[in-house]
Amino acid sequence: MIQFIKEKFVSGIITLFGVSSLVFFLFSVLPGDPSEMMLDQRAGAEERQKVKQKFGFDLPLHLQYFFFINDLSPLSFHSKDPQHFTYYTPAKYSGYRMDLGNSIVAVKYPYLRTSFQKQGKPVTEIIAQTLPNTVYLALFAIGIAVVLGFFLGLVSGFYHNTWLDNLLQLLSTLGMSVPSFFSAILFAWIFGHLLQEYTGLNMTGSMYEMDDYGEENHLMLKNIVLPAIVLGIRPIAVVVQLVRSGIIEVLSLDYIRTARMKGLSWPKVLYKHALRNILNPVITALSGWFASMLAGAVFVEYVFGWRGLGKEVVTALNTLDIPVVTGIVLVIASLFILLNAMVEIAYVIIDPQVKFLKP
């Protein structure tokens, strides 16, 4: 197990390095001058040049890449010149500094830089404010998918090859086929507008609403209902299919028939004999969906006005706020890698017969 964790850690670091490099070079080729994004359109050439020097935009691309990786690395090197943009300051780099010759060596948290548009606001602060909302939304959606998908899957499996099974299969196929943004618009219009008098739900809204002073202090849990249902539609369809297939397979096994002949009730048979065989593929699918929800909630959050990572990244893309986009992508990639590793460990806990085999 220790060796497996070490291998997953190394592969995760390599993956993050690849993702960060891809994101950097991808946005480096986009048209637009970062200094112009950070200044007023009426700013002169001299002001733009000062901004370029302050943030290193005037350096060759390979040096910009080096300093970008240097900011992300836990072990980094910095200039002793206070005017240089890599100079170590506690306001930028949270960690410990050591003087080493002509440089400063720091052991720190990854530095995601500052927003181009939000008056130099740190990207980590932006993510800290929006990530919890996206996690809450994803957890609610997964909860709906587990409860509803498991129930419908059991019904479909027990009554397979009947009209009820065919109806559930049709609905689950439709749920996997319809794009999330279309479902979001449809649900917002029907339940948040046409039937708003009966549902009491809003077309748009986030976890907290602002008061007259611009502070978010009113908890509005009802705003999570529609986006969570829309975000959970595809996972529900996946769970229905997996549970149905598992039930049909389990019911055909000899030891299940023997247990039923001994007088065990269906709930006991499911709990003692069938549940483990069904849970493994469901956990794998849901873990992948949970990680994907953090990235796939973009359109759902944007349509419903849910202030999370998805809405934030859309806004950042519209304004070419590259540090915000880069930071969010790296955070989502890190969570995806972490969740995948946790799922593989959970396999062993649920079924000790599962072994981690080297390829």
C-alpha positions as CSV (number, residue, x, y, z in Angstrom):
1,M,0.0,0.0,0.0
2,I,2.8,2.4,0.9
3,Q,4.5,1.8,-2.5
4,F,1.2,2.3,-4.3
5,I,0.7,5.7,-2.5
6,K,4.3,6.7,-3.5
7,E,3.6,5.8,-7.1
8,K,0.4,7.7,-7.2
9,F,2.1,10.8,-5.6
10,V,4.8,10.8,-8.2
11,S,2.4,10.3,-11.1
12,G,0.2,13.0,-9.7
13,I,3.1,15.5,-9.6
14,I,4.0,14.6,-13.2
15,T,0.4,15.1,-14.3
16,L,0.2,18.5,-12.6
17,F,3.4,19.6,-14.2
18,G,2.1,18.6,-17.6
19,V,-1.2,20.3,-17.0
20,S,0.4,23.5,-15.8
21,S,2.8,23.6,-18.7
22,L,0.0,23.0,-21.2
23,V,-2.1,25.7,-19.7
24,F,0.8,28.2,-19.7
25,F,1.7,27.7,-23.4
26,L,-1.9,27.5,-24.4
27,F,-2.7,30.9,-23.1
28,S,0.6,32.3,-24.1
29,V,-0.4,32.0,-27.8
30,L,-3.7,33.8,-27.3
31,P,-4.0,37.3,-28.7
32,G,-4.0,40.2,-26.3
33,D,-1.5,42.1,-24.2
34,P,-1.8,41.3,-20.4
35,S,-0.6,44.8,-19.6
36,E,-3.6,46.3,-21.5
37,M,-6.0,44.1,-19.6
38,M,-4.7,45.4,-16.3
39,L,-4.8,49.1,-17.3
40,D,-7.3,51.5,-18.6
41,Q,-7.6,51.7,-22.4
42,R,-6.4,55.3,-22.3
43,A,-3.1,54.3,-20.5
44,G,0.0,55.3,-22.4
45,A,2.9,53.2,-23.7
46,E,5.1,54.2,-20.7
47,E,2.5,52.9,-18.2
48,R,2.1,49.6,-20.1
49,Q,5.9,49.2,-20.1
50,K,6.0,49.6,-16.3
51,V,3.4,47.0,-15.8
52,K,5.3,44.6,-18.1
53,Q,8.4,45.0,-16.1
54,K,6.6,44.7,-12.8
55,F,5.0,41.3,-13.8
56,G,7.7,40.0,-16.1
57,F,5.7,40.3,-19.3
58,D,8.7,41.8,-21.1
59,L,10.8,38.7,-20.7
60,P,11.3,35.9,-23.3
61,L,8.7,33.2,-23.2
62,H,11.0,30.5,-21.8
63,L,11.9,32.8,-18.9
64,Q,8.3,33.6,-18.2
65,Y,7.6,29.8,-18.2
66,F,10.5,29.3,-15.7
67,F,9.2,31.9,-13.3
68,F,5.6,30.6,-13.7
69,I,6.8,27.1,-12.6
70,N,9.0,28.7,-9.9
71,D,5.9,30.3,-8.5
72,L,4.0,27.0,-8.4
73,S,6.9,25.0,-7.0
74,P,7.1,24.5,-3.2
75,L,10.8,25.1,-3.4
76,S,11.5,28.3,-5.3
77,F,14.3,30.9,-6.0
78,H,13.8,34.6,-5.9
79,S,15.7,37.8,-6.6
80,K,17.2,40.0,-3.8
81,D,16.2,43.1,-5.8
82,P,13.1,44.5,-4.2
83,Q,12.1,46.0,-7.6
84,H,12.2,42.6,-9.3
85,F,8.8,40.9,-9.7
86,T,10.2,37.6,-8.2
87,Y,11.3,39.3,-4.9
88,Y,10.1,37.4,-1.9
89,T,7.5,39.2,0.1
90,P,5.1,37.6,2.7
91,A,2.2,39.2,1.0
92,K,2.8,37.1,-2.1
93,Y,4.6,33.9,-0.9
94,S,3.4,32.2,2.2
95,G,6.3,30.2,3.6
96,Y,9.9,30.6,4.8
97,R,12.8,32.4,3.1
98,M,16.5,31.7,3.3
99,D,19.3,33.9,2.0
100,L,21.6,31.9,-0.3
101,G,24.3,33.9,-2.1
102,N,22.8,36.3,-4.6
103,S,19.3,34.7,-4.3
104,I,16.6,34.0,-1.9
105,V,15.4,30.3,-1.5
106,A,11.9,29.8,-0.3
107,V,9.9,26.9,0.9
108,K,6.3,28.0,0.4
109,Y,2.8,27.2,-0.8
110,P,2.2,27.4,-4.6
111,Y,1.6,31.0,-5.6
112,L,-1.1,31.4,-8.3
113,R,-0.4,35.1,-8.8
114,T,-3.1,37.8,-8.9
115,S,-6.1,38.6,-11.0
116,F,-5.7,40.9,-14.0
117,Q,-9.2,42.4,-13.6
118,K,-10.1,42.4,-9.9
119,Q,-7.6,45.1,-8.8
120,G,-4.8,42.7,-8.2
121,K,-6.8,40.3,-5.9
122,P,-4.9,37.1,-5.2
123,V,-6.2,34.1,-7.2
124,T,-6.0,31.9,-4.1
125,E,-8.5,34.3,-2.4
126,I,-10.8,34.1,-5.4
127,I,-10.7,30.3,-5.4
128,A,-11.2,30.1,-1.7
129,Q,-14.4,32.2,-2.0
130,T,-15.9,30.2,-4.9
131,L,-14.6,26.6,-4.4
132,P,-16.9,25.8,-1.4
133,N,-20.0,26.8,-3.4
134,T,-19.0,24.4,-6.2
135,V,-18.2,21.6,-3.8
136,Y,-21.6,22.1,-2.0
137,L,-23.3,21.9,-5.4
138,A,-21.4,18.8,-6.5
139,L,-22.1,17.1,-3.1
140,F,-25.8,17.8,-3.4
141,A,-25.9,16.5,-6.9
142,I,-24.0,13.4,-6.0
143,G,-26.4,12.8,-3.0
144,I,-29.4,13.1,-5.4
145,A,-27.7,10.7,-7.9
146,V,-27.0,8.1,-5.2
147,V,-30.4,8.1,-3.6
148,L,-32.6,8.4,-6.7
149,G,-30.3,6.5,-9.0
150,F,-29.9,3.5,-6.6
151,F,-33.6,3.3,-6.1
152,L,-34.5,3.5,-9.8
153,G,-31.7,1.0,-10.6
154,L,-33.1,-1.5,-8.1
155,V,-36.6,-1.1,-9.5
156,S,-35.3,-1.5,-13.1
157,G,-33.2,-4.5,-12.2
158,F,-36.0,-6.3,-10.2
159,Y,-38.5,-5.7,-13.0
160,H,-36.2,-6.0,-16.0
161,N,-37.7,-6.6,-19.4
162,T,-41.0,-5.1,-18.3
163,W,-42.6,-1.8,-19.4
164,L,-41.3,-0.1,-16.3
165,D,-37.8,-1.2,-17.0
166,N,-38.1,0.0,-20.6
167,L,-39.4,3.4,-19.4
168,L,-36.5,3.8,-16.9
169,Q,-34.0,2.8,-19.6
170,L,-35.4,5.4,-22.0
171,L,-35.3,8.1,-19.3
172,S,-31.7,7.2,-18.3
173,T,-30.6,7.2,-21.9
174,L,-32.2,10.6,-22.4
175,G,-30.6,11.9,-19.3
176,M,-27.1,11.0,-20.5
177,S,-27.8,12.5,-24.0
178,V,-29.2,15.9,-23.2
179,P,-26.5,18.6,-22.8
180,S,-26.2,20.2,-19.3
181,F,-26.7,23.7,-20.5
182,F,-29.9,22.8,-22.3
183,S,-31.2,21.0,-19.2
184,A,-30.2,24.0,-17.1
185,I,-32.1,26.5,-19.3
186,L,-35.2,24.2,-19.5
187,F,-35.3,23.6,-15.7
188,A,-34.8,27.2,-14.9
189,W,-37.6,28.3,-17.3
190,I,-40.1,25.7,-16.2
191,F,-39.5,25.4,-12.4
192,G,-38.0,28.8,-11.8
193,H,-40.3,30.9,-14.0
194,L,-43.5,29.1,-15.2
195,L,-44.1,27.2,-12.0
196,Q,-42.4,29.6,-9.6
197,E,-45.6,30.3,-7.8
198,Y,-45.9,26.6,-6.8
199,T,-42.2,25.6,-6.4
200,G,-41.0,28.8,-4.7
201,L,-37.7,28.4,-6.6
202,N,-35.7,31.1,-8.3
203,M,-34.4,31.1,-11.8
204,T,-31.0,32.4,-10.6
205,G,-29.3,32.7,-7.2
206,S,-26.4,31.5,-5.1
207,M,-25.9,30.0,-1.7
208,Y,-25.9,33.4,-0.1
209,E,-27.7,36.6,-1.2
210,M,-26.4,40.1,-0.7
211,D,-28.1,42.6,1.5
212,D,-28.4,46.3,0.9
213,Y,-24.8,46.8,2.1
214,G,-23.3,44.4,-0.4
215,E,-22.6,41.7,2.1
216,E,-23.4,38.0,1.6
217,N,-25.2,37.0,4.8
218,H,-28.5,35.5,3.8
219,L,-28.4,31.7,3.4
220,M,-30.7,30.6,0.6
221,L,-30.6,26.8,0.4
222,K,-33.5,26.7,-2.0
223,N,-31.2,28.1,-4.7
224,I,-29.2,24.9,-4.8
225,V,-32.2,22.7,-5.7
226,L,-32.4,23.3,-9.4
227,P,-28.7,23.4,-10.3
228,A,-28.1,20.3,-8.1
229,I,-30.8,18.4,-9.9
230,V,-29.6,19.5,-13.3
231,L,-26.0,18.6,-12.4
232,G,-27.1,15.2,-11.1
233,I,-29.1,14.2,-14.1
234,R,-26.2,12.4,-15.9
235,P,-24.8,10.7,-12.7
236,I,-28.4,9.5,-12.0
237,A,-28.6,7.9,-15.4
238,V,-25.2,6.2,-14.9
239,V,-26.1,4.9,-11.5
240,V,-29.4,3.5,-12.8
241,Q,-27.5,1.6,-15.5
242,L,-24.8,0.3,-13.2
243,V,-27.2,-0.8,-10.4
244,R,-29.6,-2.4,-12.9
245,S,-26.8,-4.4,-14.5
246,G,-25.4,-5.4,-11.1
247,I,-28.8,-6.6,-9.8
248,I,-29.5,-8.6,-12.9
249,E,-26.1,-10.3,-12.7
250,V,-26.4,-10.9,-9.0
251,L,-29.9,-12.3,-9.2
252,S,-28.7,-15.0,-11.6
253,L,-26.0,-16.3,-9.3
254,D,-26.5,-19.7,-7.6
255,Y,-25.7,-18.6,-4.1
256,I,-28.3,-15.8,-4.3
257,R,-30.9,-18.4,-5.3
258,T,-29.8,-20.6,-2.4
259,A,-30.1,-17.7,0.1
260,R,-33.6,-17.0,-1.1
261,M,-34.5,-20.7,-0.8
262,K,-33.3,-20.6,2.8
263,G,-35.9,-18.0,3.5
264,L,-33.8,-14.8,3.5
265,S,-35.7,-11.7,2.6
266,W,-34.7,-9.6,-0.3
267,P,-33.3,-6.7,1.9
268,K,-31.0,-9.2,3.7
269,V,-29.9,-10.8,0.5
270,L,-29.1,-7.4,-1.0
271,Y,-27.2,-6.2,2.1
272,K,-25.3,-9.4,2.9
273,H,-24.5,-10.8,-0.6
274,A,-25.3,-8.4,-3.4
275,L,-24.3,-5.0,-2.1
276,R,-20.5,-5.3,-2.4
277,N,-20.8,-6.5,-6.0
278,I,-22.9,-3.5,-6.9
279,L,-21.0,-0.8,-5.0
280,N,-17.6,-1.1,-6.7
281,P,-18.6,0.1,-10.2
282,V,-21.0,2.7,-8.6
283,I,-18.2,4.2,-6.5
284,T,-15.8,4.3,-9.4
285,A,-18.4,6.0,-11.6
286,L,-19.4,8.5,-8.9
287,S,-15.9,9.4,-8.0
288,G,-15.2,10.2,-11.6
289,W,-18.4,12.2,-11.9
290,F,-17.7,14.1,-8.7
291,A,-14.3,15.3,-10.1
292,S,-15.9,16.0,-13.4
293,M,-18.7,18.0,-11.8
294,L,-16.1,20.5,-10.4
295,A,-15.1,21.1,-14.0
296,G,-18.5,20.4,-15.7
297,A,-20.5,22.8,-13.5
298,V,-19.4,25.7,-15.7
299,F,-22.6,26.0,-17.8
300,V,-24.9,25.0,-14.9
301,E,-23.5,27.6,-12.6
302,Y,-23.5,30.3,-15.3
303,V,-27.1,29.7,-16.2
304,F,-28.3,29.6,-12.6
305,G,-26.0,32.5,-11.5
306,W,-24.4,30.2,-8.9
307,R,-21.2,31.9,-7.7
308,G,-18.8,29.0,-7.9
309,L,-15.7,28.0,-9.8
310,G,-17.6,27.4,-13.0
311,K,-19.2,30.9,-13.2
312,E,-15.9,32.4,-12.1
313,V,-13.9,30.7,-14.9
314,V,-16.5,31.8,-17.5
315,T,-16.2,35.4,-16.4
316,A,-12.4,35.1,-16.4
317,L,-12.4,33.7,-19.9
318,N,-14.6,36.6,-21.1
319,T,-12.2,39.1,-19.7
320,L,-9.0,37.1,-20.5
321,D,-8.1,37.0,-16.8
322,I,-5.5,34.3,-17.4
323,P,-4.2,33.9,-13.8
324,V,-7.7,33.1,-12.6
325,V,-8.3,30.6,-15.4
326,T,-4.9,29.0,-14.8
327,G,-5.4,28.7,-11.0
328,I,-8.9,27.2,-11.3
329,V,-7.7,24.6,-13.9
330,L,-4.8,23.6,-11.6
331,V,-7.1,23.3,-8.6
332,I,-9.6,21.1,-10.5
333,A,-6.8,18.9,-11.8
334,S,-5.3,18.5,-8.3
335,L,-8.7,17.5,-6.9
336,F,-9.3,15.1,-9.8
337,I,-5.9,13.3,-9.1
338,L,-6.6,13.2,-5.4
339,L,-10.1,11.8,-5.8
340,N,-8.9,9.1,-8.2
341,A,-6.3,8.0,-5.7
342,M,-8.8,7.9,-2.8
343,V,-11.1,5.8,-4.9
344,E,-8.5,3.1,-5.6
345,I,-7.7,3.0,-1.9
346,A,-11.4,2.7,-1.1
347,Y,-11.5,-0.4,-3.3
348,V,-9.3,-2.3,-0.9
349,I,-11.5,-1.2,2.1
350,I,-14.7,-2.3,0.5
351,D,-13.3,-5.5,-1.1
352,P,-10.1,-6.8,0.5
353,Q,-9.6,-9.2,-2.3
354,V,-8.8,-6.4,-4.7
355,K,-5.0,-5.9,-5.1
356,F,-3.1,-3.2,-6.6
357,L,-1.3,-4.9,-9.5
358,K,1.6,-3.4,-11.3
359,P,1.2,-3.2,-15.1
